[in-house]
């Protein structure tokens, strides 16, 4: 790879961008970025200018030689890029709010990446990511795509399966929080522990070992979920951190926080409805938080990431993306949990599927560490959810109504039958402007 790295960030006006800039600055001695292009759309022009100016202040304060460019035209930015990162939201936060409010109004989970709302986020996002890949094939055919646009696993699989683009890695911050939580419970530094993650995005399990090879998973389970335990909040947007202790003990693995939507559906739904009545959906809360963040970012004297960004719910995403890029560029062999092609690492899902798994990151990308087979308790849910993901991705690409309905029917968080069809139709109508693939022919 040439000296001096060019990186393009699509969704550059995101409130997360200051963390991305911070991550690049602290790695500059290893990762000499010469050009950083921040790309957004017309609707994000104001935020792009605010964040872009702050990014320029951060780079100047750090005293590094990096040019920052702002553009609303990704084709202007992409030529000869080495890395492309994606952190965009089709339809902006207003679309997320619809994904949450409409299912909740029908008495079902309304969440950004789970249930009906998560599937609709995929329907809107996958066609856009495939368009980006098409531009990359023409303008920067050797670039790596580092995606942390949700739903990250489905987006990654769509790029692999339908975009036929192998140089892609998907990223989520949830495993990072899990590592920090287990380290705190055990009172051991993260560097002295080994974590073995396997599953799919927002539906993985993991085991924990010390540097002598002794498994500590059950100690972490007891520390987090035994009666009387007070687990540390590891995901800002999931409020109820309780699991059924006996169930988790039986798993002999640690579930990810999003498993609460499947293991504790009744409590999660009650919490969402209560929060909805008190302060609005999580999307509405985030919208207010973003407004306050951008007011901070406007300060001409602010040249560092503010602490308030940690409340946004996606802490560590951007820094992890920087480390992936650093590990590819410098062939570091860093162990990270990412979404990548399964390649047989997990026996229980298709070879070509995207899985979220502990991997070694080097110049050729992510090499998943073999996991093997799951026990029935994990395997059953994993296979249902993977099949749902495959149908959701197919529906996003084809715009086929029956495929979308089948995905709805398979999702454990969506009641089947007429209610599934009613919510599907209502969400289709609500997001019509961002779902042209579904409206080329008359719906049934």
Residue pairs with C-beta under 8 A, 6 or more apart in sequence:
1 82
1 329
2 82
3 32
4 32
4 33
4 34
4 35
5 31
5 32
5 33
5 34
5 35
5 82
5 83
5 325
5 329
6 33
6 34
6 35
6 36
6 37
6 80
6 81
6 82
6 83
7 24
7 33
7 35
7 36
7 37
7 81
7 82
7 83
7 84
7 85
7 325
8 36
8 37
8 39
8 74
8 77
8 78
8 81
8 83
8 84
8 85
8 140
8 143
9 17
9 20
9 36
9 37
9 38
9 39
9 84
9 85
9 86
9 87
10 39
10 40
10 74
10 84
10 85
10 86
10 87
10 88
10 132
11 39
11 40
11 44
11 86
11 87
11 88
11 89
11 149
12 37
12 38
12 39
12 40
12 48
12 51
12 52
12 70
13 38
13 40
13 44
13 45
13 46
13 47
13 48
13 49
13 50
13 51
13 52
14 47
14 51
14 87
14 88
15 47
15 51
15 290
15 293
15 294
15 297
15 309
15 312
16 87
16 309
16 312
16 314
16 317
16 318
17 38
17 51
17 55
17 87
17 318
18 51
18 54
18 55
18 58
18 297
18 304
18 305
18 306
18 309
19 305
19 309
19 315
19 317
19 318
19 319
20 85
20 87
20 318
20 319
20 321
20 322
21 36
21 54
21 55
21 58
21 59
21 305
22 58
22 304
22 305
22 318
22 319
23 318
23 319
23 321
23 322
23 323
24 31
24 33
24 36
24 66
24 322
25 58
25 59
25 62
25 64
27 322
27 323
27 326
28 62
28 64
28 66
30 326
30 329
30 330
31 322
31 325
31 326
31 329
31 330
33 66
34 65
34 66
34 67
35 66
35 67
35 69
36 55
36 66
36 67
36 68
36 69
37 68
37 69
37 70
37 71
37 77
37 81
38 48
38 51
38 52
38 55
38 68
38 69
38 70
38 71
39 71
39 72
39 73
39 74
39 77
40 47
40 48
40 72
40 88
41 72
42 72
43 92
44 92
45 72
47 294
48 70
48 72
49 70
50 294
50 297
50 298
51 294
51 297
52 68
52 70
54 297
54 302
54 303
55 68
56 68
57 300
57 302
57 303
58 303
58 304
58 305
59 66
59 68
60 303
61 303
61 304
69 77
71 77
74 132
74 135
75 135
75 139
78 84
78 135
78 136
78 139
78 140
78 143
79 139
79 140
80 139
80 140
81 136
81 139
81 140
81 143
82 140
82 142
82 143
82 144
82 329
83 143
83 144
83 145
83 146
83 325
83 328
84 132
84 136
84 140
84 143
84 144
84 145
84 146
85 145
85 146
85 147
85 148
85 321
85 325
86 129
86 132
86 145
86 146
86 147
86 148
86 149
86 155
87 148
87 149
87 317
87 318
88 125
88 128
88 149
89 95
89 96
89 149
90 121
90 124
90 125
90 128
90 434
91 98
91 124
91 431
91 433
91 434
93 283
93 286
93 287
93 290
95 121
95 124
95 431
95 434
96 112
96 117
96 121
96 281
96 283
96 286
97 280
97 281
97 283
97 284
97 287
98 427
98 430
98 431
99 110
99 111
99 112
99 116
99 117
99 118
99 120
99 121
99 283
99 427
100 110
100 111
100 112
100 117
100 272
100 276
100 281
100 282
100 283
101 110
101 276
101 281
102 110
102 116
102 117
102 423
102 426
102 427
102 430
103 109
103 110
103 115
103 116
103 117
103 414
103 423
103 427
104 110
104 272
104 273
104 276
104 281
106 419
106 422
106 423
107 269
108 115
108 116
108 269
108 413
108 414
108 415
108 419
108 423
109 115
109 116
109 117
109 261
109 265
109 268
109 269
109 272
109 413
110 116
110 117
110 272
110 276
110 281
111 117
111 118
111 261
111 272
111 282
111 413
112 118
112 121
112 150
112 237
112 282
112 283
113 121
113 150
113 151
113 201
113 202
113 258
114 202
114 258
114 261
114 413
115 261
115 411
115 413
115 414
116 408
116 411
116 413
116 414
116 423
116 424
116 427
117 427
118 150
118 151
119 388
119 392
119 404
119 407
119 408
119 411
120 427
120 431
121 150
121 151
122 151
122 154
122 155
122 158
122 392
122 393
122 396
123 392
123 395
123 396
123 404
123 431
123 435
123 438
124 396
124 431
124 434
124 435
125 149
125 150
125 151
125 155
125 396
126 154
126 155
126 158
126 162
126 393
126 396
126 397
127 396
127 397
127 437
129 147
129 149
129 155
129 158
129 159
129 163
130 158
130 159
130 162
130 163
130 397
132 145
133 145
133 159
133 163
133 165
134 163
136 143
136 145
136 165
137 165
142 167
143 167
144 167
144 168
144 169
144 325
144 328
144 365
145 159
145 165
145 167
145 168
145 169
146 168
146 169
146 171
146 321
146 324
146 325
147 155
147 156
147 159
147 168
147 169
147 170
147 171
147 339
148 170
148 171
148 172
148 173
148 317
148 318
148 320
148 321
149 155
151 201
151 202
152 170
152 171
152 172
152 201
152 339
153 170
153 172
153 200
153 201
153 202
153 339
153 354
153 355
153 356
153 389
154 201
154 354
154 389
154 392
154 393
154 396
155 170
156 168
156 169
156 170
156 201
156 339
156 340
156 354
157 339
157 353
157 354
157 389
157 390
157 393
158 393
158 396
158 397
159 165
159 168
160 166
160 168
160 341
160 352
160 354
161 352
161 393
162 393
162 397
166 341
166 365
167 365
169 324
169 338
169 339
169 340
169 361
169 365
169 366
170 201
170 338
170 339
170 340
170 354
170 356
171 317
171 320
171 321
171 324
171 338
171 339
172 201
172 202
172 317
172 337
172 339
172 356
173 314
173 315
173 316
173 317
173 320
174 202
174 204
174 234
174 235
174 256
174 257
174 258
175 195
175 197
175 204
175 206
175 256
175 337
175 356
176 316
176 320
176 337
177 234
177 235
177 257
177 315
177 316
178 195
178 197
178 206
178 234
178 254
178 256
178 257
179 190
179 193
179 195
180 190
180 234
181 224
181 231
181 232
181 234
182 193
182 195
182 208
182 216
182 220
182 254
183 189
183 190
183 193
184 232
185 219
185 220
185 223
185 224
186 193
186 208
186 216
186 219
186 220
186 223
188 210
192 210
192 211
193 208
193 209
193 210
193 211
193 216
194 208
194 209
194 210
194 211
194 335
195 206
195 207
195 208
195 209
195 337
195 358
196 206
196 207
196 208
196 209
196 358
196 369
196 371
197 204
197 205
197 206
197 337
197 356
197 357
197 358
198 204
198 205
198 206
198 345
198 346
198 355
198 356
198 357
198 358
198 371
198 374
199 205
199 256
199 346
199 355
199 356
199 357
199 378
199 382
200 339
200 349
200 353
200 354
200 355
200 356
200 382
200 385
200 386
200 389
201 339
201 354
201 356
202 256
202 258
203 256
203 258
203 259
203 262
203 356
203 381
203 382
203 385
204 256
204 337
204 356
204 357
205 251
205 253
205 254
205 255
205 256
205 374
205 378
206 217
206 253
206 254
206 256
206 358
207 215
207 217
207 253
207 254
208 215
208 216
208 217
208 220
208 254
209 215
209 216
210 216
217 252
217 253
217 254
218 249
218 252
220 254
221 245
221 248
221 249
221 254
222 229
223 229
224 231
224 254
225 231
225 242
225 243
225 245
225 248
226 245
227 245
231 241
233 241
234 241
234 257
235 257
235 258
235 313
236 310
236 311
236 312
236 313
236 314
236 315
237 282
237 286
237 313
238 257
238 258
238 260
239 271
239 275
240 260
240 264
240 267
240 268
240 271
241 257
241 260
242 260
242 264
242 267
243 255
243 259
243 260
243 263
243 264
244 263
244 264
247 263
248 254
248 255
250 377
251 375
251 377
251 378
252 375
253 378
255 263
260 267
260 268
261 268
261 413
262 381
262 412
262 413
265 412
265 413
272 281
275 281
275 282
279 285
282 313
286 312
286 313
289 308
289 311
289 312
290 312
292 308
293 306
293 308
293 309
293 312
296 302
296 306
296 308
297 306
309 315
320 336
323 334
323 336
324 334
324 336
324 338
324 361
326 332
326 334
327 333
327 334
327 336
327 361
327 362
328 361
328 362
328 363
328 365
329 363
331 362
331 363
332 361
332 362
333 360
333 361
333 362
334 360
334 361
335 358
335 359
335 360
335 361
335 369
336 358
336 359
336 361
336 366
337 356
337 357
337 358
337 359
338 356
338 357
338 359
338 361
338 366
339 354
339 355
339 356
340 354
340 355
340 357
340 359
340 365
340 366
340 368
341 352
341 353
341 354
341 355
341 368
342 349
342 350
342 351
342 352
342 353
342 354
342 355
342 357
342 368
343 351
343 368
344 351
344 370
345 355
345 357
345 368
345 369
345 370
345 371
346 355
346 357
346 371
346 372
346 373
346 374
347 371
347 372
347 373
348 373
348 374
348 379
348 382
348 383
349 355
349 382
349 383
349 386
350 386
353 386
353 390
355 368
357 368
357 369
357 371
358 368
358 369
359 366
359 367
359 368
359 369
360 366
360 367
360 369
361 367
373 379
374 382
381 412
384 410
384 412
385 412
387 410
388 407
388 410
388 411
391 403
391 404
391 406
391 407
391 410
392 404
392 407
394 400
394 403
395 403
395 404
395 407
396 437
397 437
398 437
399 435
399 436
399 437
399 438
399 439
399 440
401 438
401 443
401 444
402 444
404 424
404 438
405 420
405 421
405 424
408 414
408 416
408 420
408 421
408 423
408 424
409 416
409 417
409 420
414 420
414 423
425 443
428 435
428 438
428 443
432 439
